[in-house]
């Protein structure tokens, strides 16, 4: 293919690999062929994260940076999700999942090094309306299902299964799942890109078109069913949005069921499985890969647990062995050896003295001389014996002193080593305590730290089995809270539910579950979670969230009661604004206005407080006051199309059509359909 302008140049080196040809350019990444710099015969594929429209690389540069300052945060979150995907792929090590060998961070972005596979995508095999036989499908399906099941076992979703993302190896036709959609989902979660630009029409189920809908294994199963539908009919299925719209209008589903479209060419059980997988509503689909494969008689393959162990090196611990040092053994023998030598010397000396006496006495000329000689010999013998004894005693004393000094040195050395060991152990424990305290502080407060650092601190606490369960539960609750702030609601729910299983009395965990459910519009279950949090701890935040949930459910009087309690504990602008909204919904505009006014006093930079008070004035026919509040709303948030449109209505109600038209035009430019309709009604282009 023609090399994209923003691709790395041939010959560029990344982490020990040399970039060669471009294999593909998608909306979120560029895939290159590459070789090992040290072993040119080793080929790999390298996927570079470079989402079009979100990040750019200037000509002649290798560095990737956000397309603008406004895109920086979204790019960072998408990059983090790309990294999570890469780590999951590296950990999986499954024959039917693209073999990710390494993860590299460089040039302001990230790269995944993958095994180079010879083959062609399933999409290439069925190009031009071609179909696959049932025997071919049954050859591909077991491996494909095993790979997808391994992905799901890691609490991960593929999110973009389609023919082009299933690769068939040349040597045996076995399938490989490629191009996971984690980074794409991260961009969708931010809400700054149209979801229709981030899904593959025909293969994505309807829940992927709604960023607030919960996705699960059934999401991938729909896409798998749609892929099989394409294989057996030669046609791409209709888009899920058109199917749901048809059901809403109570007209026929536009899809021709596989059991009808491919009847006679495939077994009924296969076609029924495809149709069930493509049910519009997720609760009517198989909820797991195992449930999908069961009627097809396809057994499971290699387990995810076994596969993960292949990536986890076993580490063996060794126990130090205490040995007796050879030098110490020799030292303990020296006193006997030296003493023996001294005594031997004494005996030789005495023997020599005795022998001299014998020789002298033998040749003595007379008795007097003999007596004198004997006396002298006796004296010499006594002196020699005394000297020998003195030397022997001195040798023993010296050896004893040396042994004592050596023993004292050994004792001192051992004491110093023990003191050093104790100091090191205490320093290690102190460092661990300080680290644990720092993790606890970072997990709970997070001041000046990134979301990744905060989540990492909470994760370390949650993984520390030495900590008591309530402390682990608290860390999980805080991590769930940070996940909520990052809009990672499934992760937040997993954490808070685990926290509750460890400590059912943890109010923060119940509240975090409530927030995640609220953001996913599951207000009924959110209300239960907030209610439990309030029972355990009637904190103003918990009361306010329950009041907000009741407001969303239309239970305005109950909402007001909770917000009254929250305001009594902590008079915050948001609490007054929510209570004002409840009065507004009850038509009590005179009571709503003071609450919005108080909210403005507390949060004068919040545009929504002015907008809601303006709406209350409008309802009371106080159009001039409404115009002033809408004007302040627009000043704080120029893109607030509701404020533009409503100010236009207020002007028009006061007979100022000339002033209304510019507001309608501003709202229309911001995408407000009512404003466009109003301009047409006024005859304005």
N, C-alpha and C positions, 0 to 999 in steps of 0.2 A: 504494500500500500504506500501511497505518497506520504512522506514524512511530515507530520503536523509542524507548524511553525513554532509551537511552544514545547516541542519535544526536546529531550537532551540530545546533544550532538553525538554521532558515532565516535567511539573511542573514549567517551567520558567514563571515569572510574568511580564506582559507588561501592564502598565497603568491601573492596577486594574483588569486584566484578567489573568487567569492561562492557559497556553498552554497545550493542550492535543494531540490528534492524528493529523497527517498530512493528509489533504484532497486532496491535489494535488500539483504537482511541475511543473510549466511551465518554459519557457525560461527566464521569467522576474520576477517571484514572486513565493513564497511558500504560500499556503493557509492552515491554521490550524483550527481545531476545538478548542474551548476554552470555559471556564466558567467564570462567574463573581466571583471574589475572595470573595466578601461578600455575594453573593447569588448563591451558587453552582448549584441551579436548573435552572439558566438562562444560556442558551447556545448561543454562537455567533460563527461567522466565522471571522478569522483575516487574512488579506492578507498582507504579508511582501514583500517589494520591495527588490529583490535580483537578479539582472540580471546576468545570467550565462556568464562568460567570461569577464564581466565588473567589477564585485565586488565579494569579497570572504569573508568568515567567517572561521577563523581558528578553528580547533577542540578544544572543551572545552571552547570556547569564545562565547559571545553573540554579540560582536561588529562586524559591517560590515564596510569594507573599500575598496577603489578602488583596482583592481587587480594589478595595477602598477601606477607609477606617470603619465605615458602617458594617463591613462584612467581617471584620477581624474576629469578633466573638463567635459568630456562626461558623467561621472556618475552623477556629480552635476546637469547638465542640464536635464538628464533623470529623476532624483529624483524630480526636480522642476516640471516637467511636470506631474509626478505621483501625486504630491501634488495638482496640479491644477485639475486633474481628480477627486481626492478624494473630494476636496471642491465642485466641481460641483455635484457629486453624493449626498453629504450630503444636498446640497441645493435643489435638484430636488424632493425628497420625492414622488416618483411615484410608484404605485403598480406594475408596470411592469418593473421597473428598480431596480437592487439590492439595498436593503435598507442599505445605509451606515450611521451608527449612529455616529461614532466618527473618528477623524483623530489624530494619535499619532506620534510624532517625538521622536525617541529613538534609542540608539545603533548604531548611525551613519547612520541610514536609516529611513524609514517611514512605518507606518502601517495604514490600514483602517479596522475599526471594523464594521462588517456587520451582519445583521440579519441572523440567521441560518435557512435555508429553507429546508424542507423535500421534496425530489423529485428526479428527474433524468433529465439529459440533453436531449435535443431533439436528439443529436447525439447517445445517448444510446438507445433511442426508435427506431431509424431507422438503427441500426447497422446491418451489414451483408446484405445490399441491400434491407432491408425492406422499404416499402412505407407507407405514411399516406393517409387516405381517404380524400375526399374533405370536408366532414362534420367535420373531425378532424382539418383540416387546417383552416376552417372558424371559428372554436371555438378558435383557437390560434391567428389567424391574427389580430383581432381588438385590443386586448391588446398589441400585439407586435408592431403594428403600432402606437398606442397611446404612448407607451414608447419611441419609436424612434423619434416621433414628438416632445416629450418633450425635448429630448436630443438636437435636432436640434434648438429648440426655444432658447436655451442657447448659440447659436453659437458654438456648440460642435459637434464633429463627433465621432462615435463609432470606426470606422476604422478596426474592426475585427469581423464582424457578420458572424457566421457560426453555424452549428448545435450544436457544443460543447459549444458555448457561449450563448445558449438559454436554460434556465432551466425551467422545467415544474413541478409545485407544485403537490404534491401527493393528496392534499385534493380536488382540483377542476380542475387540469390540466392547470391552468392559466400560461402564460409565464413570465419569468423574464430575462431581458438582463443582462449579466455579462461580466467581463473581458474586459474593454475598452482598446483601444490601444494607449493611449496618450504617455506613456513613451516609448513604442516601436517606435512611430513616431519621438520622440525627438532624439533617437539614429540614426534613419534613416536620419534625417535632418543633423546630423553631418558628414555623408558621410564616416564614418570609418568602417561601417559594410555593407556587401552586402545586397541590398534590398531584394533579393530572400530569404535571411534568416529571414526576418522580416515580410513577408506576408504569408497568407495561400493559397497555390496553389488551383486554381479552384474557390475560393471565392473572391479573390482580383481583382479589375479591373486594367486595364493596367496603369492608372495614378498613382497607388501606387507603380509601379516599377520604376518610374522616380521621383527623389526627386525634380525636378524643375517643375513638372506638378502641376497645381492647383487642389485641391481636394474640394469637396463640398457635399451637401446632396445626389447628384447623386452617389457619391462613395459608401455610405452605401446602397443605393437602389440597386446597382449592386449586392452587397454581399447578400442582402435580397433575390433578385431574384435567385441567385445561390443556396441559402439555400432551397428555395421552389422547385427549379429544382431537387435538390437531393431528396426532399420528394416525388415528383410525378414520378420520373424516376427510383429511386433507384441507380442512378449513380452520382458520383461527376462530375461537368462540367470540360471540358478541361481548362488548364491554359490560362489566358488572353494573355500572351506573345505569345503562339502558335497561338492564334486566330488573333492577330494583324500581326504576321509574315505571316500567310496565306493570309491575305488581301493585304499585301505588295507584295507578290509574285503572286497576282491575281489568287489564287486557292481557292477552296471551304473552307468556315469556318468549322473547325473540329467539331463544336458542332452540335448535332442533335436537332433542335428546340423542345421545350416542346410540341408545338402544333402537332408535328409529333410523338415524342417519347412516349407521354402519351395520344394520341388521343383515344377517346371512354371511357376513365376511369374518365375523369374530364371535367368540363364545358369548352367550348371554350374560354369564357371570362377570366377564371382564367389562362389558358395556354397562352393566348395572353398577359396578364399582366406580366407573368413571362418572356416571350421572350422579351418584350419591356424593362423590367427592366435590362435585360442582354445585351442590345445593346453595341457593342464594344466602340462606340464613345459616350462620355458623353452627348452631345447635343441631342442625339436621345433617351435618357432615360427620364423617369419622373424626373422633377427637384425638386420635393418635395414629402413628404409622402402623402399630400393631393391629389396631382395629381396621385399618384400610386393607392390610395384607391378608387378614384372616379368611375372608370368603374366597380369595384367589388361591388359597392353598400354598402360599409362599412363606416358608419358614424364615425366622430371623437369622442373621449372620453373626459376625464377630461382635461381641458386646462392647459397648462404649467403655465400660470399666476396664476390660482387658486392654483395649487400645490405649487408654490413657496411661496405663502402667508402663507401656513401651516407651513413653516419653519421660518417665520419672526414674532417674538413676538411683539404684540402691546404694546407700552409704553404710559401710561397716564400721562399727566403733571398736577400738582396741582398748584392753585394760592394761595399764602399766604393770610390769612384773618387777618385784623387789628382788635384787640379786645381791649375794655376799661378795664384796670386792676382793679379788685375789691379794692385793696389797695388805689388807687388814689381816688376812689369814697368815701371811708370812710374818707380819709384825708381831702377832701373838706368839710366834715360835721363837723369836730372837732372844728373849731373856734366858730361856733354857740353854740355847745354843752358846751364847756368850759366857754364861755362868759355867758351863761345862768346860769351855776352853780355858777359863781362868783356873778352875780346879785342876785341870790336866797339867797346866803350867806349874802349879804348886807341887803336884805329885812328882813331876819330872825333877823339879828343883830339889825336893827332898830326897828323891832317889839318887840324884847326883851327889848330894851332901853325904848320904849314907855310903855310897860307893867310894868317895874320897877318904872317908874315915877308915873304911875297910882296907884300902890300899896302904894308907899311912901306918895303921896299927900293925900290919903284916911285916913291915920292914923297920919298925921302931927298934933302936939299939938297946934301950933299957926301960925299966918300969917308970922312973920319974918322968922321963921324956914322954913315955906313953900316957901317963896321967895328965900332964900338961897339954899334950896334944888332944887328948880326949876332952878336956875342959874347953879348950879353944873351939874344937869341932862342935861341941854342944852349944857353945855360945853362937857360933856361926849358924848352926842349924836353927836355933831359936830365933835369931835375927832374920834368917831367910824365911822361916815360917810366918813370923809376924809381918814381914814385908809382903809376902804372898797373900796373907789374909787381908792386909790393908788394901792391896790392889784389887783383890776379889770383892771386898766390901765396897770399894769405890766404884768398881765396874757395875755392881748390882745397884748401888744408889744412882749412878748415872743412867743406867737403863731404866730404873723405876721412874726417874725424873722425866726421861724422854717419853716413856709410855704415858705418864701422867699428862705431860704437855700435849702429846698427840691426842689423848682422850679428851682433854679439855678443849682442844682445837676442834675435834669432831663434834663435841657437844655444842660449842659455840656456833660452828657452821650450821649444824642442824637447827639450832635455835634461830639463827639469822634467816635460814631458808624458810622455816615455819612462819617467822614474823613477816617475811616478804610475801609468802603465799597468802597469809591471812590478810595482809594489807591489799594485795591484788584482788583477793576474793571480795573484800569489803568495798574496794573501789568499783569492782564489777557490779556488785549488788547495788551500790549507790548510783552508778550510771544507769542500771536497769530501772531503779526506782525513779530517778529523775526523768528517764525516757518515758516510763509509764505515766508519770505525773504530767509530763509535757504532752503526751498523746491524749490523756484525759482532758487537759485544758484545751488543746487544739480541737479535739472532737466536739467538745461542748460549746466553745466560744468561736473558734475559727478566725480570730482577729488577724487581719493582714495576710492570711494564707489563701491559696487557690483552692477551688473545690476539690481538685484531685488530691492535694495534700491533706485536706480535712477528711475526705473519704478514706484515704490510706491510713490515717491515724485511727479512725473508728474501726477500720478493718483489723488493724493490729490488735486492738483491744478485744474485738469479737473473736479473734483466732487464738487468744491466750487462754488456754484451758486452765491455767493456774488461778485465774481470776474467778471470783464467785459469780454464780449465774445472774444475780440481780445487776451486777456491774456490767456483765456482757450484754444483758438485755438493754441496759441504759445506752451502751455504745451503739447497739443495733438501732435503737429508737432515734438516736442523734443522726446516725448514718441515713436512716429512712427520711429524716427531716431534710438533710442535704440533698438526697436524691430528688425529693419533691421540688426543692428550689431549682434543680437542674432539669426538671420535667421528666425525670426517669421514673415514671409512676409504677411500672411493673416491679422494678428493683426496690422501690420504696415499700410496696406492699409485701414483697418477700421478706424484707428486713423487719418491718413492724410486726408481721405475723409470727416470725421466729422469736422476736423479743417477747411477745405476749405469751408464747409457749414456755419461755423461761421464767417469766414473771408477769402473771396476769394482772398484777396491781400497778403496772407501769402506765401511768396516765399519758405520758408523752408518746408511747408506742400506739395506744389507742387513737390519740389525736393524729399522729402521722398517717395511720391507716385511713382515718376520716378524710384527711386532705387529699391523699392519692385517689380515693374513691370519688370525692367531690370533683376533682379536676377531670375525672373520666365520666362525669355526669351520672354516676350511680348514687343519686341523692338518698335513696332509701337506706342503703347500707352505710353510707357516710353518716347519716343521722344516728344510726345505732352506735357507730364508733365514737362520734362526738359525745353522745349521751353517756357512754361508759367513761370517757375521759372526764366529763364534768362530775360524774358521781364520785370518782376517785380524787379529783382536785378541781374545785370550781374556779379555775383560773380565768381571768378576763378573756384571754385569747381563745380558750376552749369554748367559753360561752358565746363569744362573738361568731366563731365559726359555726356553731350549732344554729345561732340565730340566722346567719347568712344562708345555711342549708334550708331552714324552714322558710325563709323568704323565697328561695328558688322553688320550693314545693308549694307555694301559695298559702302557707299557713302563717298569715301575717300577724295575727294577735300573739301567737306563741313566739314568733320571731321577735316582736317588740318586747315581750317579757324577758327573753334571754338578753337582748341588747340593753334593756334597762339595768340588768344586773352587771353586765360588762362595763357599762358607763359608770356605774356606782363604784366599781373597783378601780377603773383606770379611764378617765375621760379622754378618749382618743378621737381624732377627726374621723377616721374610718367608721368607728362605732356609731357616731352621730349620723353620718351619711347613710349607713345601712338602715338605721331606725327611721330616718327621714324617708328612705325609699319604701319602707313598709307602710308608713302613713300615706305616702303618695299612692301606693297600690290600693289602699282602702278608700281613696278619694278624699282623705283628710289633709288637703293642701295647706290649710292654715297651720296645722300642727307640723307638717313636714318642713315648712320654710324656716322656723327657728332652728331645727336640727341641722339643716344645710348651712345656715348662717354660722352656727357654732363650729361646724366642721371646717368652714372657710377660715374662721378665726384661728383654729388650731393648725390647719394645713393650707396656708394661703397660696401655695404653688400647685395644688391639685386641681387640675382643670375640671374633673368630673363633678366636684362639689358645686362649682358654678353652673355647670350644665344642668344638674338635677334641680337646683333652685330655680334656674331659668324656666325649666319645664313646669315647675309648680306655679310660678307667676303666670305663665302662659295659660295654664288650666283655669286660673282665677280671672283671666282677661286683663291682667296687668301687663300689657304688651311692652310698655316702655321699660319696666323693670326687667322683663324677660330679655329684651334686646340688650340691655347693659350686661346681664349675666352671660348671655351667649357671646357677646363681644369679648368678655374676659376669658371665656373658655377658648375662643379662637386665638386670643393673644398668647395663652399658655400652650396651646396645641393647635397650630395652623391646619393640621390634617384632620381635625375633628369634623367630619362631613355632616354629622347629625346637628352640630351647633350651627353650621352654615345654613343648612336646610331650614331648621326651626327658626332661625333669626329671619330668614326670608319670609316664612309664614307670618311671623309677628309683624314685619313691615307691611306685608300685604293686608293683614287684618286691620292695620292702622291706615290703610289706603295709600301706602307709599310703595306702589308697584315699582317705581323707578329704583328704589333702594333694594327691593326684594330680588330683582333680576340678578345683580352681581353675586348675591349669596347663593342663589340657585345654580348659577354657572360654576361657582367654586365647588359646591357640593357635587355637581355632575362630573367635574373634572376628577374628583376623588372617588368616583364610582358609584354615587348614590343614584339608584334607579328612580326613586320618587322625584328627585330634583329634575331629572331629565324629562319625566312625564309632565312635571309642572311647567317647564319651559315650553314644551310642545303645546300645552294648553294655552299658554300666553302668546303663542305664535312667535317664539324666539328661537333662532337656530342655535 
